[in-house]
Amino acid sequence: MLQIRVKPGIEDRIRGFFPWIYRPEIASYSRKPKKGELVVVRDFGGKFLGYGYINPEANIAVRILSFDKEEPITPELIKRRIKEAYDYRKRLYINSNAFRLVHSEGDLLPGLIVDVYGEYAVLEFTTYGMNTFRDAVLEAIVELLRPKGIYEKTSSVAKRVEGVEAKEGVLWGEVPKETTIWEHDLRFVVNIPQGQKTGFFLDQRNARKFVRSLVEPGDRCLDVFCHTGGFALNMKKMGAKEVIAVDLSPLALEVGRKNEKINDLSGIKWVEANAFDYLRKLDSEGEKFDVVVIDPPSFAKNRHAVPNALRGYKELCVRGLRLTKTGGYMAIFSCSFHITESHLLEVLTQASYDVRRQVRVIAKTFQDKDHPWILQMPNTLYLKGVWVEVV
């Protein structure tokens, strides 16, 4: 098996269970590495640190799956980790038939995402190395879930950065274009092949529940970057008189309208528009809302994009605060690891100065428990939201 040694000083972080090794941190190879092959990681003096897989073409060259010398990487290990992830989800008592089964590094399976939508599963291999275990992954999912179908998604990042050659499509059984899931007392249509990510933002389940505590019957609410209406439907369910849901995707809005219909709701205004432009329009017209939720896509795919992303977040906060009534509530979210909670609080503070509105932080929400984050792996905590009251 390929052996690598890391440069002095790197071993402490690895012994602290951080599973990534960047390409410049590798001191030597026992031979020329091949993309996707298994590797033994050692410190500069030759002591064992872990087992992983390697992609010498990627910046994150090695991802460690085992820090135990007696636990090498095998298909059986992959299957056992998936079973352990499933057992963990069963203990969570999630009030939905849709959940994340495997959350990559959060479940000690870097490079693998598996989401469950009722009788169907959607998986995504985000690294070349994990893609080499696709047969073991497929076998484990079939054995555990007995699904009607399994669909594979591939991201542009996986193709461009990792060189994953898998194609999107049905891997096992049959998968319809749309299926219906339930969450609490609402139902949602999920378009698996064409929907964003794996079809639905399962990670915001906790925040969708929280927004219900803020809405009073008769309220006027705004859901910006609404996707298929997760927040909008929950606000309408709690008695909001008017809800405006804004997104640039006509497909997402089409599904949102279906969601409204199957839940016997009415009165949501679905708006196809650029969110920044639409917020400026509402602001110029002097509109005001009781609850404003702003949940943008990732503006910062890497740390170099952070400065521009923060400018975008600040504008969203400025517009959101101006549109929120005194005594009303606003939420701002980041789904990028590179935009931290501190970043959100900073731009919120700056925006409050600019619009001369005093705000009270009432809550912070994060990705729900089926998207676990590992303390020693900060990158696994990516979704965070700050909720404020305008006082």
C-alpha positions as CSV (number, residue, x, y, z in Angstrom):
1,M,0.0,0.0,0.0
2,L,1.2,3.5,-0.8
3,Q,2.9,5.2,2.2
4,I,3.1,9.0,2.7
5,R,4.8,11.1,5.3
6,V,3.5,14.5,6.3
7,K,5.7,17.5,7.1
8,P,6.7,18.2,10.7
9,G,4.0,19.9,12.7
10,I,1.1,18.5,10.7
11,E,0.8,15.3,12.8
12,D,-0.7,17.1,15.8
13,R,-3.7,18.1,13.8
14,I,-4.2,14.6,12.4
15,R,-3.9,13.0,15.9
16,G,-6.6,15.4,16.9
17,F,-8.8,13.6,14.3
18,F,-8.7,16.3,11.6
19,P,-9.2,14.1,8.4
20,W,-7.8,16.3,5.6
21,I,-4.2,16.5,4.4
22,Y,-3.5,19.2,1.9
23,R,-1.1,18.5,-1.0
24,P,1.7,21.0,0.2
25,E,1.7,19.2,3.6
26,I,2.9,15.9,2.2
27,A,6.7,15.5,2.7
28,S,7.2,12.3,0.7
29,Y,5.6,9.3,-1.1
30,S,6.8,5.7,-1.1
31,R,6.1,5.8,-4.8
32,K,4.2,7.8,-7.4
33,P,0.5,7.9,-6.2
34,K,-2.5,6.9,-8.2
35,K,-5.7,8.8,-8.0
36,G,-8.2,7.1,-5.6
37,E,-5.8,4.5,-4.1
38,L,-5.6,3.8,-0.4
39,V,-2.8,5.2,1.6
40,V,-1.1,4.8,4.9
41,V,-0.4,8.2,6.5
42,R,2.7,8.5,8.7
43,D,4.4,11.4,10.5
44,F,7.7,12.7,9.4
45,G,9.5,10.1,11.6
46,G,7.5,7.2,10.2
47,K,4.9,6.7,13.0
48,F,1.4,5.6,12.0
49,L,-1.3,8.3,11.8
50,G,-4.1,6.8,9.8
51,Y,-5.6,5.2,6.7
52,G,-7.1,7.2,3.9
53,Y,-7.4,7.6,0.1
54,I,-5.5,10.0,-2.1
55,N,-6.1,12.3,-5.0
56,P,-2.7,13.9,-5.9
57,E,-4.5,16.2,-8.4
58,A,-6.7,17.8,-5.7
59,N,-5.7,20.4,-3.1
60,I,-7.2,18.2,-0.4
61,A,-4.9,15.3,-1.4
62,V,-5.7,12.8,1.4
63,R,-8.9,12.2,3.3
64,I,-8.5,9.9,6.3
65,L,-11.2,7.4,7.1
66,S,-9.5,5.5,10.0
67,F,-7.2,6.7,12.7
68,D,-6.9,3.1,14.1
69,K,-4.0,1.0,13.0
70,E,-6.2,-2.1,13.5
71,E,-9.0,-0.8,11.3
72,P,-7.8,-0.6,7.6
73,I,-10.2,0.7,4.9
74,T,-12.3,-2.1,3.4
75,P,-15.7,-2.4,1.8
76,E,-16.9,-3.9,5.1
77,L,-15.7,-0.8,7.0
78,I,-17.7,1.4,4.6
79,K,-20.8,-0.7,5.0
80,R,-20.5,-0.7,8.8
81,R,-20.1,3.1,8.9
82,I,-23.3,3.5,6.8
83,K,-25.1,1.1,9.2
84,E,-23.9,3.2,12.2
85,A,-25.1,6.4,10.5
86,Y,-28.5,4.8,10.0
87,D,-28.7,3.7,13.6
88,Y,-27.9,7.2,14.7
89,R,-30.7,8.6,12.6
90,K,-33.2,6.2,14.1
91,R,-32.3,7.6,17.6
92,L,-33.1,11.1,16.5
93,Y,-36.8,10.6,16.1
94,I,-37.0,13.0,13.2
95,N,-40.6,14.1,12.5
96,S,-40.3,13.4,8.8
97,N,-39.9,10.6,6.4
98,A,-37.0,12.5,4.7
99,F,-33.6,12.7,6.3
100,R,-29.9,12.8,5.6
101,L,-28.5,9.2,6.1
102,V,-24.8,10.0,5.4
103,H,-23.3,13.4,5.9
104,S,-19.7,12.9,4.6
105,E,-17.1,13.7,7.2
106,G,-19.9,14.1,9.8
107,D,-20.4,10.4,9.6
108,L,-16.7,9.5,9.1
109,L,-17.3,8.8,5.4
110,P,-15.7,11.7,3.6
111,G,-16.9,12.1,0.0
112,L,-20.3,10.5,0.5
113,I,-23.7,12.1,0.8
114,V,-26.9,10.0,1.1
115,D,-30.4,11.5,1.5
116,V,-33.6,9.6,2.0
117,Y,-37.0,10.8,0.6
118,G,-39.5,8.3,1.8
119,E,-39.1,5.2,-0.4
120,Y,-36.3,6.6,-2.4
121,A,-32.6,7.4,-1.7
122,V,-30.3,9.9,-3.4
123,L,-26.6,9.6,-3.2
124,E,-23.7,11.7,-4.3
125,F,-20.0,10.8,-4.4
126,T,-18.1,14.1,-4.0
127,T,-14.6,12.6,-4.1
128,Y,-12.8,10.2,-6.5
129,G,-11.6,8.0,-3.6
130,M,-15.1,7.4,-2.2
131,N,-16.4,6.7,-5.7
132,T,-14.2,3.6,-5.8
133,F,-16.4,2.1,-3.1
134,R,-19.6,2.7,-4.9
135,D,-20.6,-1.0,-5.0
136,A,-20.2,-1.3,-1.3
137,V,-22.2,1.9,-0.7
138,L,-25.0,0.7,-3.0
139,E,-25.2,-2.7,-1.4
140,A,-25.4,-1.2,2.1
141,I,-28.2,1.2,1.1
142,V,-30.2,-1.5,-0.5
143,E,-29.8,-3.8,2.5
144,L,-30.6,-1.2,5.1
145,L,-33.5,0.7,3.4
146,R,-35.0,-1.7,0.9
147,P,-35.9,1.4,-1.2
148,K,-37.9,1.4,-4.4
149,G,-35.1,3.2,-6.1
150,I,-31.8,4.9,-5.7
151,Y,-30.7,8.0,-7.7
152,E,-27.2,9.3,-8.1
153,K,-26.4,13.0,-8.4
154,T,-23.1,14.5,-9.4
155,S,-21.9,18.0,-8.6
156,S,-19.8,20.1,-10.9
157,V,-17.2,20.4,-8.1
158,A,-16.9,16.7,-7.9
159,K,-16.3,16.5,-11.6
160,R,-14.0,19.5,-11.9
161,V,-11.9,19.2,-8.8
162,E,-12.0,15.5,-8.1
163,G,-12.4,14.1,-11.6
164,V,-15.4,11.9,-10.6
165,E,-16.8,10.4,-13.8
166,A,-20.1,9.2,-12.6
167,K,-23.2,10.3,-14.5
168,E,-26.5,11.3,-13.0
169,G,-29.3,8.8,-13.1
170,V,-31.1,5.8,-11.6
171,L,-28.6,3.4,-10.0
172,W,-31.1,0.9,-8.7
173,G,-34.8,0.2,-9.0
174,E,-37.1,3.0,-10.3
175,V,-37.1,6.7,-9.3
176,P,-40.0,8.9,-10.4
177,K,-39.5,12.5,-11.5
178,E,-41.4,13.6,-8.4
179,T,-42.2,12.1,-5.0
180,T,-44.0,13.5,-2.0
181,I,-42.5,13.6,1.5
182,W,-43.9,14.8,4.8
183,E,-42.4,17.0,7.5
184,H,-44.4,17.7,10.7
185,D,-47.9,18.5,9.4
186,L,-46.9,19.6,5.9
187,R,-46.2,17.7,2.7
188,F,-43.6,18.6,0.1
189,V,-43.2,17.6,-3.5
190,V,-39.5,16.7,-4.3
191,N,-38.2,16.8,-7.8
192,I,-35.2,14.4,-7.4
193,P,-33.6,14.6,-10.9
194,Q,-34.0,18.4,-11.4
195,G,-34.1,19.8,-7.8
196,Q,-31.3,21.7,-6.2
197,K,-28.8,19.6,-4.2
198,T,-30.5,16.2,-3.8
199,G,-34.0,17.7,-4.2
200,F,-34.8,19.5,-0.9
201,F,-33.1,21.4,1.8
202,L,-33.4,18.9,4.6
203,D,-30.8,20.7,6.7
204,Q,-33.3,23.6,7.4
205,R,-35.9,21.4,9.1
206,N,-35.1,22.9,12.5
207,A,-35.3,26.5,11.2
208,R,-38.6,25.8,9.4
209,K,-40.0,24.6,12.7
210,F,-38.6,27.6,14.6
211,V,-40.2,30.2,12.2
212,R,-43.6,28.9,13.3
213,S,-43.0,30.4,16.8
214,L,-42.7,33.9,15.3
215,V,-45.7,34.0,13.1
216,E,-49.1,35.4,14.3
217,P,-52.4,35.0,12.5
218,G,-52.8,37.9,10.1
219,D,-49.0,38.6,9.7
220,R,-47.4,39.6,6.5
221,C,-44.3,37.5,5.7
222,L,-41.5,37.4,3.1
223,D,-39.5,34.3,2.1
224,V,-36.4,35.3,0.1
225,F,-34.5,32.7,-1.9
226,C,-37.6,30.5,-1.1
227,H,-36.7,27.4,-3.3
228,T,-39.8,25.3,-3.1
229,G,-41.4,27.2,-0.3
230,G,-40.2,25.5,2.9
231,F,-40.4,28.7,5.1
232,A,-43.3,30.2,3.1
233,L,-45.6,27.2,3.7
234,N,-44.8,27.0,7.4
235,M,-45.6,30.7,7.8
236,K,-48.8,30.3,5.9
237,K,-49.7,27.2,8.0
238,M,-49.4,29.4,11.1
239,G,-52.0,31.8,9.8
240,A,-50.0,34.5,8.0
241,K,-52.4,36.6,6.0
242,E,-50.0,37.2,3.2
243,V,-46.8,35.5,2.2
244,I,-44.5,36.5,-0.6
245,A,-42.0,33.8,-1.8
246,V,-39.2,34.9,-4.1
247,D,-36.8,32.8,-6.2
248,L,-35.1,33.0,-9.5
249,S,-35.8,29.4,-10.4
250,P,-39.1,28.8,-12.3
251,L,-38.8,25.1,-11.6
252,A,-38.6,25.7,-7.8
253,L,-41.6,28.1,-7.9
254,E,-43.6,25.5,-9.9
255,V,-42.9,22.9,-7.2
256,G,-43.7,25.5,-4.6
257,R,-47.2,26.1,-6.0
258,K,-47.8,22.3,-6.0
259,N,-46.7,22.3,-2.3
260,E,-49.2,25.0,-1.6
261,K,-52.0,23.1,-3.3
262,I,-51.4,19.7,-1.7
263,N,-51.5,21.3,1.7
264,D,-54.8,23.0,1.0
265,L,-53.2,26.4,1.5
266,S,-53.8,29.6,-0.5
267,G,-52.6,33.2,-0.6
268,I,-48.9,32.7,-1.2
269,K,-47.6,35.0,-3.9
270,W,-44.8,33.2,-5.9
271,V,-42.4,35.7,-7.5
272,E,-39.8,34.8,-10.1
273,A,-37.1,37.5,-9.6
274,N,-33.6,38.2,-8.7
275,A,-33.7,38.5,-5.0
276,F,-31.5,41.6,-4.7
277,D,-33.5,43.4,-7.3
278,Y,-36.8,42.5,-5.8
279,L,-35.7,43.5,-2.3
280,R,-34.7,46.9,-3.6
281,K,-38.1,47.2,-5.3
282,L,-40.0,46.4,-2.1
283,D,-37.8,48.8,-0.2
284,S,-38.4,51.6,-2.7
285,E,-42.2,51.0,-2.4
286,G,-42.0,51.3,1.4
287,E,-43.3,47.7,2.0
288,K,-43.1,46.3,5.6
289,F,-43.3,42.7,6.9
290,D,-43.8,41.0,10.2
291,V,-41.4,38.2,9.4
292,V,-38.6,38.2,6.8
293,V,-36.5,35.1,6.1
294,I,-33.4,35.4,3.8
295,D,-31.8,32.1,3.0
296,P,-29.4,32.6,0.1
297,P,-27.3,30.0,-1.7
298,S,-23.6,29.8,-1.0
299,F,-21.9,33.0,-2.0
300,A,-18.4,31.8,-0.9
301,K,-17.3,28.5,-2.3
302,N,-13.8,29.2,-1.0
303,R,-12.0,31.6,1.3
304,H,-11.0,33.9,-1.5
305,A,-14.7,34.6,-2.2
306,V,-15.4,35.8,1.3
307,P,-14.9,39.6,0.9
308,N,-17.4,39.7,-2.1
309,A,-19.8,37.4,-0.3
310,L,-19.8,39.6,2.8
311,R,-20.8,42.6,0.6
312,G,-23.7,40.6,-0.7
313,Y,-24.8,39.5,2.8
314,K,-24.6,43.1,4.1
315,E,-26.9,44.3,1.3
316,L,-29.4,41.6,2.1
317,C,-29.3,42.5,5.8
318,V,-29.8,46.2,5.0
319,R,-32.8,45.5,2.8
320,G,-34.2,43.0,5.2
321,L,-34.0,45.2,8.2
322,R,-35.6,48.1,6.3
323,L,-38.4,45.8,5.2
324,T,-39.1,44.5,8.8
325,K,-41.6,46.3,10.9
326,T,-40.7,47.5,14.4
327,G,-41.4,44.5,16.6
328,G,-41.0,42.2,13.6
329,Y,-38.4,39.5,13.0
330,M,-35.7,38.8,10.4
331,A,-33.5,35.8,9.8
332,I,-30.3,35.6,7.7
333,F,-28.6,32.4,6.8
334,S,-25.2,31.2,5.5
335,C,-24.8,27.7,4.0
336,S,-21.0,28.1,3.5
337,F,-18.4,27.0,6.0
338,H,-16.3,30.1,4.9
339,I,-19.1,32.5,6.0
340,T,-19.1,32.0,9.8
341,E,-21.6,33.0,12.5
342,S,-19.2,35.8,13.4
343,H,-19.4,37.1,9.8
344,L,-23.2,37.1,9.9
345,L,-23.2,39.0,13.2
346,E,-20.7,41.5,11.8
347,V,-22.7,42.3,8.7
348,L,-25.9,42.4,10.7
349,T,-24.3,45.0,13.1
350,Q,-23.0,47.1,10.1
351,A,-26.4,46.9,8.5
352,S,-28.2,48.0,11.7
353,Y,-25.9,51.0,11.9
354,D,-26.6,51.9,8.2
355,V,-30.4,51.7,8.6
356,R,-30.4,53.1,12.1
357,R,-32.5,50.1,13.5
358,Q,-31.8,48.5,16.8
359,V,-32.0,44.7,16.8
360,R,-32.2,42.0,19.4
361,V,-30.8,38.6,18.7
362,I,-33.5,36.1,19.7
363,A,-32.0,32.8,18.3
364,K,-29.3,31.1,16.3
365,T,-30.1,27.9,14.3
366,F,-27.9,25.4,12.6
367,Q,-28.2,22.4,10.4
368,D,-30.5,19.8,11.9
369,K,-29.1,16.8,13.8
370,D,-29.1,14.5,10.8
371,H,-26.4,16.7,9.3
372,P,-23.9,16.1,12.2
373,W,-20.8,18.2,12.7
374,I,-17.6,16.9,14.2
375,L,-16.0,19.2,16.8
376,Q,-12.5,18.5,15.5
377,M,-13.6,19.1,11.9
378,P,-15.0,22.6,11.8
379,N,-15.8,22.3,8.1
380,T,-18.7,20.0,9.0
381,L,-20.6,22.9,10.5
382,Y,-21.7,24.8,7.4
383,L,-25.2,26.1,8.0
384,K,-25.9,28.8,10.5
385,G,-28.6,31.3,10.9
386,V,-29.2,34.4,13.1
387,W,-32.7,35.5,14.0
388,V,-33.3,39.1,15.2
389,E,-36.1,41.2,16.4
390,V,-36.2,44.8,15.2
391,V,-36.9,46.8,18.4
